[in-house]
Amino acid sequence: MPQLRGGAVQKGIELFDLSGKRALITGSSQGIGFSLAQALAAAGAEIVLNGRDAEKLATAAGLLSAAGMSAQTLLFDTTDARAVRAAIDAFEQSTGPIDILVNNAGMQHRAPLEEFEPDMFELLMRTNVSGAFNVGQAVARHMIARGRGKIINIASIQTALARPGIAPYTASKGALGNLTKGMATDWARHGLAVNAIAPGYFDTPLNAALVADTEFSSWIGRRTPAGRWGRLEELTGACIFLASDASSYVNGHILYVDGGMSACL
């Protein structure tokens, strides 16, 4: 009979170990970004928090440090390509390599499509798509030179499905899903793994108004096979998997973490 070998079990555990790795998470002073930063830190990674508000970043970094986790901050606006390139290049030169990138920075705006302001549409696309391109490209140039790296884009259930009032957001997340595939297609041969996590409806600060809406929360319960909103900690396992050696042959994949919503009508 086959026997369970302790060495094999230990090796399996080590596949998810991020010790010695450095992870940059954009938009990580709160919400999903901060939750993912905590998870990667708990798995052993050194964390680099990013955002546009220095005070919020310092507070978030302080929370990680107080918990015994290594955390730094990197202040830049993901929509400003020149600022992104300058910040990433300077950090790599002064501090060291970024081994893992989580492109989490994003925004939402709801309005009937026929009334949606063109300026807001452009802002959504710049934030949700161009931002991921800007940071992804700046970090990938260094990863390519080293022949390794992990990039995780935070997509959405709206990468595949639409709801009334958020057509531009749906367009942006659909584009991010295909950008993920394109990044993997171009960069896998250089040793990079580029994948996306597509969350369903999660109880986050961004969704606070929807969570408080009894009618909408009731719809979530009926529409989602799991029957409830997702909890932030339920995203972290997917992120650790895609950031670790456990996913060494996973590339260009969009991993839906949605309680089954995308699986059914």
C-alpha positions as a Python dict, from the first residue, in 0.01 Angstrom:
ca = {
    (1, 'M'): (0, 0, 0),
    (2, 'P'): (115, 359, -59),
    (3, 'Q'): (262, 525, 246),
    (4, 'L'): (234, 890, 341),
    (5, 'R'): (583, 1035, 357),
    (6, 'G'): (653, 1325, 591),
    (7, 'G'): (900, 1479, 345),
    (8, 'A'): (634, 1501, 76),
    (9, 'V'): (394, 1669, 316),
    (10, 'Q'): (660, 1919, 419),
    (11, 'K'): (745, 1994, 58),
    (12, 'G'): (376, 2056, -11),
    (13, 'I'): (363, 2309, 270),
    (14, 'E'): (679, 2478, 145),
    (15, 'L'): (520, 2533, -196),
    (16, 'F'): (311, 2810, -38),
    (17, 'D'): (597, 2965, 161),
    (18, 'L'): (677, 3322, 51),
    (19, 'S'): (975, 3375, 279),
    (20, 'G'): (1245, 3581, 110),
    (21, 'K'): (998, 3731, -138),
    (22, 'R'): (894, 4094, -163),
    (23, 'A'): (537, 4183, -267),
    (24, 'L'): (404, 4517, -388),
    (25, 'I'): (27, 4557, -352),
    (26, 'T'): (-129, 4864, -513),
    (27, 'G'): (-423, 5035, -344),
    (28, 'S'): (-340, 4856, -21),
    (29, 'S'): (-407, 5102, 260),
    (30, 'Q'): (-749, 4945, 323),
    (31, 'G'): (-1008, 4696, 199),
    (32, 'I'): (-913, 4407, -28),
    (33, 'G'): (-560, 4539, -84),
    (34, 'F'): (-477, 4554, 284),
    (35, 'S'): (-631, 4212, 346),
    (36, 'L'): (-417, 4060, 71),
    (37, 'A'): (-110, 4236, 209),
    (38, 'Q'): (-173, 4082, 551),
    (39, 'A'): (-211, 3736, 397),
    (40, 'L'): (108, 3758, 193),
    (41, 'A'): (295, 3886, 498),
    (42, 'A'): (164, 3596, 706),
    (43, 'A'): (297, 3361, 437),
    (44, 'G'): (641, 3514, 483),
    (45, 'A'): (661, 3792, 225),
    (46, 'E'): (804, 4135, 285),
    (47, 'I'): (527, 4383, 203),
    (48, 'V'): (534, 4709, 9),
    (49, 'L'): (210, 4900, 47),
    (50, 'N'): (106, 5148, -221),
    (51, 'G'): (-147, 5429, -245),
    (52, 'R'): (-185, 5803, -298),
    (53, 'D'): (-245, 5902, 65),
    (54, 'A'): (77, 5901, 270),
    (55, 'E'): (-105, 5916, 603),
    (56, 'K'): (-329, 5616, 527),
    (57, 'L'): (-29, 5419, 403),
    (58, 'A'): (170, 5496, 718),
    (59, 'T'): (-122, 5381, 934),
    (60, 'A'): (-158, 5055, 740),
    (61, 'A'): (216, 4989, 752),
    (62, 'G'): (212, 5055, 1126),
    (63, 'L'): (-57, 4791, 1175),
    (64, 'L'): (149, 4531, 990),
    (65, 'S'): (467, 4625, 1173),
    (66, 'A'): (289, 4605, 1510),
    (67, 'A'): (193, 4248, 1420),
    (68, 'G'): (557, 4163, 1357),
    (69, 'M'): (532, 4180, 977),
    (70, 'S'): (782, 4355, 751),
    (71, 'A'): (615, 4647, 571),
    (72, 'Q'): (729, 4945, 367),
    (73, 'T'): (536, 5205, 168),
    (74, 'L'): (568, 5334, -186),
    (75, 'L'): (366, 5646, -271),
    (76, 'F'): (251, 5690, -631),
    (77, 'D'): (-61, 5728, -846),
    (78, 'T'): (-98, 5420, -1067),
    (79, 'T'): (-255, 5629, -1346),
    (80, 'D'): (60, 5841, -1382),
    (81, 'A'): (289, 5626, -1597),
    (82, 'R'): (599, 5842, -1550),
    (83, 'A'): (556, 5858, -1173),
    (84, 'V'): (503, 5482, -1160),
    (85, 'R'): (817, 5410, -1363),
    (86, 'A'): (1028, 5650, -1156),
    (87, 'A'): (903, 5508, -824),
    (88, 'I'): (951, 5144, -925),
    (89, 'D'): (1296, 5200, -1075),
    (90, 'A'): (1415, 5395, -771),
    (91, 'F'): (1282, 5131, -530),
    (92, 'E'): (1445, 4845, -720),
    (93, 'Q'): (1776, 5028, -721),
    (94, 'S'): (1773, 5139, -358),
    (95, 'T'): (1591, 4853, -183),
    (96, 'G'): (1582, 4543, -397),
    (97, 'P'): (1367, 4333, -628),
    (98, 'I'): (989, 4321, -634),
    (99, 'D'): (913, 3949, -671),
    (100, 'I'): (534, 3968, -653),
    (101, 'L'): (300, 4239, -780),
    (102, 'V'): (-68, 4254, -691),
    (103, 'N'): (-248, 4508, -910),
    (104, 'N'): (-536, 4588, -677),
    (105, 'A'): (-592, 4965, -716),
    (106, 'G'): (-931, 5034, -870),
    (107, 'M'): (-1252, 5233, -852),
    (108, 'Q'): (-1625, 5200, -911),
    (109, 'H'): (-1890, 5450, -1021),
    (110, 'R'): (-2258, 5371, -1069),
    (111, 'A'): (-2496, 5552, -1303),
    (112, 'P'): (-2739, 5465, -1584),
    (113, 'L'): (-2532, 5415, -1900),
    (114, 'E'): (-2726, 5678, -2095),
    (115, 'E'): (-2636, 5934, -1828),
    (116, 'F'): (-2280, 5821, -1758),
    (117, 'E'): (-2037, 6113, -1782),
    (118, 'P'): (-1763, 6062, -2044),
    (119, 'D'): (-1502, 6204, -1807),
    (120, 'M'): (-1597, 5946, -1544),
    (121, 'F'): (-1580, 5670, -1803),
    (122, 'E'): (-1225, 5775, -1892),
    (123, 'L'): (-1129, 5790, -1524),
    (124, 'L'): (-1261, 5437, -1467),
    (125, 'M'): (-1061, 5304, -1759),
    (126, 'R'): (-744, 5488, -1653),
    (127, 'T'): (-773, 5362, -1297),
    (128, 'N'): (-881, 5003, -1358),
    (129, 'V'): (-697, 4923, -1681),
    (130, 'S'): (-422, 5177, -1750),
    (131, 'G'): (-312, 5166, -1386),
    (132, 'A'): (-260, 4790, -1402),
    (133, 'F'): (-75, 4828, -1732),
    (134, 'N'): (149, 5105, -1596),
    (135, 'V'): (255, 4922, -1282),
    (136, 'G'): (264, 4582, -1450),
    (137, 'Q'): (495, 4707, -1724),
    (138, 'A'): (724, 4897, -1486),
    (139, 'V'): (765, 4596, -1256),
    (140, 'A'): (782, 4340, -1537),
    (141, 'R'): (1084, 4508, -1696),
    (142, 'H'): (1284, 4424, -1385),
    (143, 'M'): (1128, 4078, -1349),
    (144, 'I'): (1215, 3995, -1711),
    (145, 'A'): (1579, 4084, -1650),
    (146, 'R'): (1581, 3841, -1355),
    (147, 'G'): (1388, 3570, -1540),
    (148, 'R'): (1116, 3532, -1278),
    (149, 'G'): (821, 3707, -1117),
    (150, 'K'): (454, 3682, -1021),
    (151, 'I'): (186, 3934, -1123),
    (152, 'I'): (-169, 3905, -990),
    (153, 'N'): (-436, 4139, -1128),
    (154, 'I'): (-753, 4188, -924),
    (155, 'A'): (-1037, 4153, -1170),
    (156, 'S'): (-1404, 4101, -1079),
    (157, 'I'): (-1714, 3891, -1131),
    (158, 'Q'): (-1788, 4173, -1377),
    (159, 'T'): (-1501, 4042, -1589),
    (160, 'A'): (-1756, 3786, -1707),
    (161, 'L'): (-2098, 3922, -1608),
    (162, 'A'): (-2283, 4255, -1616),
    (163, 'R'): (-2539, 4430, -1399),
    (164, 'P'): (-2743, 4745, -1468),
    (165, 'G'): (-2574, 5075, -1386),
    (166, 'I'): (-2211, 4964, -1405),
    (167, 'A'): (-2146, 4904, -1775),
    (168, 'P'): (-1820, 5108, -1781),
    (169, 'Y'): (-1690, 4922, -1475),
    (170, 'T'): (-1780, 4594, -1646),
    (171, 'A'): (-1593, 4709, -1957),
    (172, 'S'): (-1286, 4796, -1750),
    (173, 'K'): (-1277, 4464, -1569),
    (174, 'G'): (-1337, 4272, -1892),
    (175, 'A'): (-1039, 4458, -2038),
    (176, 'L'): (-831, 4374, -1730),
    (177, 'G'): (-911, 4006, -1774),
    (178, 'N'): (-787, 4013, -2132),
    (179, 'L'): (-487, 4227, -2035),
    (180, 'T'): (-397, 3949, -1791),
    (181, 'K'): (-405, 3694, -2072),
    (182, 'G'): (-199, 3924, -2293),
    (183, 'M'): (62, 3982, -2022),
    (184, 'A'): (95, 3607, -1973),
    (185, 'T'): (122, 3549, -2347),
    (186, 'D'): (405, 3803, -2382),
    (187, 'W'): (591, 3743, -2058),
    (188, 'A'): (559, 3373, -1970),
    (189, 'R'): (860, 3293, -2189),
    (190, 'H'): (1064, 3526, -1967),
    (191, 'G'): (975, 3333, -1652),
    (192, 'L'): (682, 3548, -1537),
    (193, 'A'): (346, 3412, -1424),
    (194, 'V'): (55, 3652, -1472),
    (195, 'N'): (-290, 3561, -1345),
    (196, 'A'): (-601, 3731, -1210),
    (197, 'I'): (-835, 3686, -917),
    (198, 'A'): (-1196, 3773, -994),
    (199, 'P'): (-1386, 3833, -668),
    (200, 'G'): (-1761, 3808, -655),
    (201, 'Y'): (-1954, 4025, -410),
    (202, 'F'): (-1747, 4081, -97),
    (203, 'D'): (-1824, 4277, 217),
    (204, 'T'): (-1570, 4561, 176),
    (205, 'P'): (-1566, 4938, 236),
    (206, 'L'): (-1623, 4985, -140),
    (207, 'N'): (-1947, 4786, -113),
    (208, 'A'): (-2064, 4924, 221),
    (209, 'A'): (-2373, 5091, 73),
    (210, 'L'): (-2474, 4771, -104),
    (211, 'V'): (-2419, 4559, 206),
    (212, 'A'): (-2645, 4797, 399),
    (213, 'D'): (-2912, 4773, 126),
    (214, 'T'): (-3147, 4500, 250),
    (215, 'E'): (-3297, 4440, -92),
    (216, 'F'): (-2958, 4406, -262),
    (217, 'S'): (-2818, 4179, 10),
    (218, 'S'): (-3128, 3963, -27),
    (219, 'W'): (-3059, 3941, -400),
    (220, 'I'): (-2700, 3836, -327),
    (221, 'G'): (-2831, 3558, -104),
    (222, 'R'): (-3063, 3431, -376),
    (223, 'R'): (-2825, 3473, -670),
    (224, 'T'): (-2511, 3324, -513),
    (225, 'P'): (-2508, 2946, -459),
    (226, 'A'): (-2317, 3004, -133),
    (227, 'G'): (-2612, 3219, -23),
    (228, 'R'): (-2415, 3513, 119),
    (229, 'W'): (-2159, 3790, 72),
    (230, 'G'): (-1795, 3684, 59),
    (231, 'R'): (-1561, 3759, 348),
    (232, 'L'): (-1226, 3927, 284),
    (233, 'E'): (-1028, 3641, 434),
    (234, 'E'): (-1180, 3412, 171),
    (235, 'L'): (-976, 3588, -101),
    (236, 'T'): (-641, 3538, 63),
    (237, 'G'): (-584, 3172, -16),
    (238, 'A'): (-619, 3236, -388),
    (239, 'C'): (-366, 3519, -367),
    (240, 'I'): (-111, 3311, -176),
    (241, 'F'): (-154, 3027, -426),
    (242, 'L'): (-95, 3250, -729),
    (243, 'A'): (198, 3427, -559),
    (244, 'S'): (372, 3103, -460),
    (245, 'D'): (556, 2815, -627),
    (246, 'A'): (237, 2610, -590),
    (247, 'S'): (109, 2777, -909),
    (248, 'S'): (432, 2742, -1112),
    (249, 'Y'): (248, 2620, -1426),
    (250, 'V'): (-59, 2842, -1392),
    (251, 'N'): (-46, 3133, -1635),
    (252, 'G'): (-303, 3361, -1797),
    (253, 'H'): (-577, 3223, -1572),
    (254, 'I'): (-870, 3414, -1422),
    (255, 'L'): (-960, 3256, -1088),
    (256, 'Y'): (-1317, 3336, -986),
    (257, 'V'): (-1371, 3352, -610),
    (258, 'D'): (-1741, 3421, -609),
    (259, 'G'): (-1933, 3163, -409),
    (260, 'G'): (-2041, 2998, -734),
    (261, 'M'): (-2212, 3304, -888),
    (262, 'S'): (-2037, 3271, -1225),
    (263, 'A'): (-2127, 2902, -1245),
    (264, 'C'): (-2503, 2937, -1266),
    (265, 'L'): (-2792, 3135, -1409),
}
